[in-house]
Amino acid sequence: MNASRKQGFRAGVSVIPSFIAIFIGFGVAARVADVPAPAAVLLTIAIFAAPAQFAIIELTGQGAAAIVQMIFAGVLINLRFFLMSLTLAHLFSGVPRLRMLASAQFVAASTFLLTFFQSRKKSEHVNLHEFFISMAVVVFPAAVVGTLIGVAFGANLPPAFMFGASLFLPVYFALLLSSDVKGRYEIMAVLCGFVFTPPVEMLLPGWGVFVSALGVGAAITVAEKR
């Protein structure tokens, strides 16, 4: 195993807890919505984007018109991956188009951020595409395992665990960013996101990350232009 794959594998291992926690939440939600276990696992394998998967299962059983809503919601939620994919396509220079297209299946916030941070280190000995794929080989099964755990044992998980899982992602990303931020504005953005996301999530369940990111991003942008 070369250096690029080893580093990608290690990065993937560090992300496993977040993927398991997030997809346990999806598995529980799928069970509550009476989505069959095979269908829940298939959604994770085919979509591999928890926010879109949550939106889809919320519309389950609402008739034929819900299919259009599912597609629209999935596309709208996943538009953020378009920008991530454009950035990664630039970083994966020289990779054949078919391999690039196959890689797109594994684009997620964590895999994108870790690859982007690796690119900022400007190491000539790291192949970013091999780094990304090696990381995906680790985290993709973790998402499937998390879904299975949520579907199988969701009914027995205490409410405190589910509330903690809803806050796990913002806390995790704050810690993930802490070692790679550069400059005072990036540090301010991470700290503000860490502080404000949990209370906003409590006030607006399901919207904490989005509202906090929008507010903090706007404030930091204004501060930088002054």
C-alpha positions in Angstrom: 0.0 0.0 0.0 1.5 3.3 -1.0 1.7 6.5 1.1 -1.4 8.1 -0.5 -3.6 5.1 0.3 -2.3 4.7 3.8 -3.1 8.4 4.6 -6.5 8.0 3.1 -7.2 4.9 5.0 -6.1 6.6 8.3 -8.3 9.6 7.5 -11.3 7.3 6.8 -10.8 5.6 10.2 -11.0 8.9 11.9 -14.4 9.6 10.3 -16.0 6.2 11.0 -17.7 7.4 14.3 -19.4 10.3 12.6 -20.7 8.2 9.8 -22.0 5.4 12.1 -23.7 8.0 14.4 -25.4 9.9 11.5 -26.6 6.8 9.7 -27.9 5.2 13.0 -30.1 8.3 13.1 -31.3 7.6 9.5 -31.9 3.9 10.3 -34.1 4.9 13.3 -36.0 7.4 11.2 -36.5 4.8 8.4 -37.9 2.3 11.0 -40.3 4.9 12.4 -41.5 5.7 8.9 -42.1 1.9 8.3 -39.5 1.8 5.5 -38.4 -1.9 5.1 -34.9 -2.6 6.2 -33.6 -3.7 2.7 -35.0 -0.4 1.3 -33.3 1.7 4.0 -30.0 0.0 3.3 -30.5 0.4 -0.4 -31.1 4.1 0.0 -27.8 4.4 1.9 -25.9 2.5 -0.8 -27.5 4.3 -3.7 -27.7 7.9 -2.4 -25.0 8.0 0.4 -26.2 11.4 1.5 -28.0 11.3 4.8 -29.9 14.7 4.5 -31.5 13.7 1.2 -32.3 10.3 2.6 -34.1 11.8 5.6 -36.2 14.0 3.2 -37.1 11.0 1.1 -38.4 8.8 3.9 -40.5 11.7 5.3 -42.5 11.5 2.1 -42.9 7.8 2.1 -46.4 6.6 1.7 -47.9 9.9 0.6 -49.0 8.8 -2.8 -47.7 9.1 -6.4 -47.3 12.9 -6.1 -44.7 12.4 -3.4 -42.3 10.8 -6.0 -41.9 14.2 -7.7 -41.4 15.8 -4.3 -38.8 13.2 -3.3 -36.8 13.9 -6.5 -37.1 17.6 -6.1 -36.1 17.5 -2.4 -33.2 15.2 -3.1 -31.8 17.3 -5.9 -32.2 20.6 -3.9 -30.6 19.2 -0.8 -27.7 17.7 -2.8 -26.9 20.8 -4.8 -24.1 21.5 -2.2 -22.3 18.4 -3.6 -22.1 20.1 -7.0 -19.7 22.7 -5.7 -17.7 20.0 -3.7 -17.5 17.9 -6.8 -16.2 20.8 -8.9 -13.5 21.5 -6.4 -12.5 17.8 -6.2 -12.5 17.6 -10.0 -9.9 20.3 -10.1 -7.8 18.6 -7.4 -8.0 15.2 -9.2 -6.1 16.4 -12.3 -5.3 13.7 -14.8 -7.9 11.2 -13.6 -9.9 9.6 -16.4 -13.6 10.7 -16.7 -15.1 7.4 -15.9 -13.1 7.0 -12.7 -14.0 10.6 -11.8 -17.7 9.8 -12.3 -17.4 6.7 -10.2 -15.7 8.8 -7.4 -18.6 11.2 -7.3 -20.7 8.5 -5.5 -18.5 8.9 -2.4 -18.6 12.7 -2.2 -19.8 13.7 1.3 -19.0 16.6 3.6 -16.3 14.6 5.5 -14.6 13.1 2.5 -14.6 16.4 0.7 -13.2 18.3 3.7 -10.5 15.8 4.5 -9.4 15.7 0.9 -9.4 19.5 0.6 -7.3 19.9 3.8 -4.9 17.3 2.4 -4.5 19.4 -0.7 -3.7 22.5 1.3 -0.6 20.7 2.7 0.7 20.7 -0.8 2.6 17.4 -0.5 4.1 16.2 -3.7 4.1 12.6 -2.5 0.3 12.3 -2.1 -2.1 11.4 -4.9 -5.3 13.1 -3.9 -7.5 10.8 -5.9 -6.0 7.7 -4.3 -6.3 9.4 -0.9 -10.0 10.1 -1.5 -10.8 6.6 -2.8 -9.0 4.9 0.1 -10.9 7.0 2.5 -14.2 6.1 0.8 -13.5 2.4 1.0 -13.5 2.8 4.8 -16.4 5.2 5.4 -18.9 3.7 2.9 -19.3 0.4 4.8 -19.5 2.5 8.1 -22.6 4.2 6.6 -24.2 0.9 5.8 -23.4 -0.5 9.2 -24.9 2.6 10.9 -28.1 2.2 8.9 -28.4 -1.5 9.9 -27.8 -0.7 13.6 -30.5 2.1 13.5 -33.0 -0.2 11.8 -32.4 -3.1 14.0 -32.1 -1.5 17.4 -33.6 2.0 16.9 -36.6 1.3 19.0 -34.5 0.5 22.1 -32.2 3.5 21.9 -32.8 6.1 24.7 -34.0 9.6 23.7 -30.9 11.1 25.1 -28.8 9.2 22.6 -30.8 10.4 19.7 -30.6 14.0 20.9 -26.8 13.6 21.3 -26.6 12.1 17.8 -28.3 15.2 16.4 -25.6 17.4 17.8 -22.7 15.0 17.0 -22.2 16.3 13.5 -21.6 20.0 14.3 -19.4 19.1 17.2 -17.4 16.7 15.1 -16.8 19.1 12.3 -15.7 21.8 14.7 -13.1 19.4 16.1 -12.2 18.3 12.5 -11.6 21.8 11.4 -9.6 22.9 14.5 -6.3 21.5 13.3 -6.6 22.8 9.7 -8.0 26.3 10.0 -5.7 29.2 9.0 -6.1 32.8 9.9 -8.3 34.5 12.5 -11.5 34.6 10.5 -11.4 30.8 9.9 -10.8 30.3 13.6 -13.7 32.7 14.5 -16.0 30.8 12.1 -15.2 27.4 13.7 -15.6 28.7 17.2 -18.9 30.5 16.4 -20.3 27.4 14.7 -19.3 25.3 17.7 -21.0 27.7 20.1 -24.2 28.6 18.3 -25.2 25.4 16.5 -26.4 23.4 19.6 -28.7 26.1 20.9 -30.1 26.9 17.4 -30.7 23.2 16.9 -32.7 23.1 20.2 -34.8 26.1 19.0 -35.2 24.9 15.4 -34.8 21.1 15.3 -33.4 20.0 12.0 -32.3 23.5 11.0 -29.5 24.1 13.5 -26.5 23.4 11.2 -28.0 25.3 8.2 -29.1 28.4 10.1 -25.9 28.6 12.1 -23.7 28.1 9.0 -25.7 30.8 7.1 -25.5 33.3 10.0 -21.9 32.7 10.9 -20.8 32.7 7.2 -22.6 36.0 6.5 -21.1 37.6 9.7 -17.5 36.5 8.9 -17.9 37.6 5.2 -19.0 41.1 6.4 -16.1 41.2 8.9 -13.5 40.2 6.3 -14.6 43.0 3.9 -14.3 45.8 6.4 
